[in-house]
């Protein structure tokens, strides 16, 4: 899998989980102390989040980080 493809899939996974939780990008950005534009860029696969951010996404979405990666297989 190429990096761009991986980033897009990862971003879609984060977005899907966020939507299941009923949160907006603004909600997540407030919880993470980041700006909504960065959340949007990550969800669209334009930037690759570090493990630090993936861990924090999982924490604010109240899931185990594994769940984000499990979504990649679907």
N, C-alpha and C positions, 0 to 999 in steps of 0.2 A: 504494500500500500504506500502510495506517495504521501509526502508530508501534507500537501494541500488537501488531499482527500481525507487524511486522518483528521486534520484540523476541522474540516467541515462536519465530519461525522461526530467528532467530540462535541463541537458546538451545538449540533442538533440534539445530541443526547442531553446536554445541560439544559437546553431550551425546553425539551419535552418534560424533563423532571420539574423544572421551574413552573411550567404551566400546570402540571398535575397538582402541584402544591398551591396553585392559585395566586402565585406571586408575579408581579410585574418586574421588568428590568430595573425600574426605579426602586422598587422594594428591595431587590437583591443588592443593588448598588449601595443603598443606605446601610444594609446589614453588613456589607463588606467594607464600607468606607472607601468606595471607589466611585467612579462616575458612570452614569448609564451608557455613555458612548462606548466605554471599554467593554461593558457587559455585552452590548450589541455586537461589537467587533469579534469578541470571543465566540458568541453564538453563531455568527455568520462564517466563522472559520477564517477570518482575516488575520487574526493573531493567535498564537499558540500560548495557552496559559501554562504557567509553571506548575509544578507539583504543589507548591505553596498555595496557589490560587485554586487548584482543583480541591485540595483539602479544605480550604475555606468555603468554597462553593458547597461542598458536601455538608459541612458543619451548618451553614446557614439554611440549607435545604432540609436539614435534619435527617440525613441519610449517611450510610457508610460510604466512603469514597469508592469502594468496589462497585457500588450500584451504578456509578457513572460509567465505569468501564464495561460492566455487564451489558449496558445499553448499546455499546459499540457492536456487539455480536448479533444484535437483532436486525 
